[in-house]
């Protein structure tokens, strides 16, 4: 009788062990806390400044705390690779471009990228080392602008809003050929975008993309005009973008929520003052 009971216990114990072992391999080792639900989103940035890096560090902290999302940052050094990387699935989101640039890129890349949120707008400025205001510019002055399609257009709209030139009606992407009036006979010098800051001493005025202002050491001292925020400004608002087909994913909407906060606004004021303005709730007149 004792042998039968012992044998029964051994069989029962063996069955329990087998069940536990099968359970281990079927479901893996137990995971404690939130680690089991960890989500990772890789965001592409282009040559981020100190301020932009600080903002995304803050966003990453918020995303982790509120949504258990781990944000990883991948940096690029040019304007085209972040979109190619997004299209190819190498990153999940990117944040570096405005609507105008994205629309132009999409035209030759199958509309592969979709904007899902506004981030900021950085008003372009006119700089000069020779003059203190636009009114001081002599007739026939040389003004440098970027020669790529979107930034040249933006520079010409800056001159239009400053009252220095007029553009043809219904112009969307302006070139020098779209100038319909130039009463003071300004000479528009088209240069590669990075060169617009470097030639400041050899031209009368220059319009510099904000990405090149800080590296060139330009400050408010050399600023003689700032681009106004109006109906012409919508296309210059920077965005967070995703690969088409992913725009409705909850995890990406949560990253947007982590970005569009009062804390992010505070960091914009701290690092950029009025040179970069949060755009998700800005009203354009």
VENVENPE-V685104 format. One line per field, one symbol per residue. phi: phi as a letter, one per 30 degrees, with the letter a starting at -180 (. if undefined). A space follows every 10 residues. Layout:
BEGIN
phi: ???
END
This chain:
BEGIN
phi: .ddddddddd dddddddddd ddddddcidd ccidedcdbb bcccbchdde dddddddded dddddcbhcc cccbcbcbcc deddddddid bcbbbabced dddddddcbi hdcbdbadca bcedbccacc bcadddddei dccdbdcded ddeddddddd ddidbbcedi dccdbddcdc abdchdcccc beedddddce dcbdabccee dcddedidbd dcdcabedcb dddedcddbc bbdejcdcde dddddddddd bdddeddddd cbhcdbcecd bdccd
END
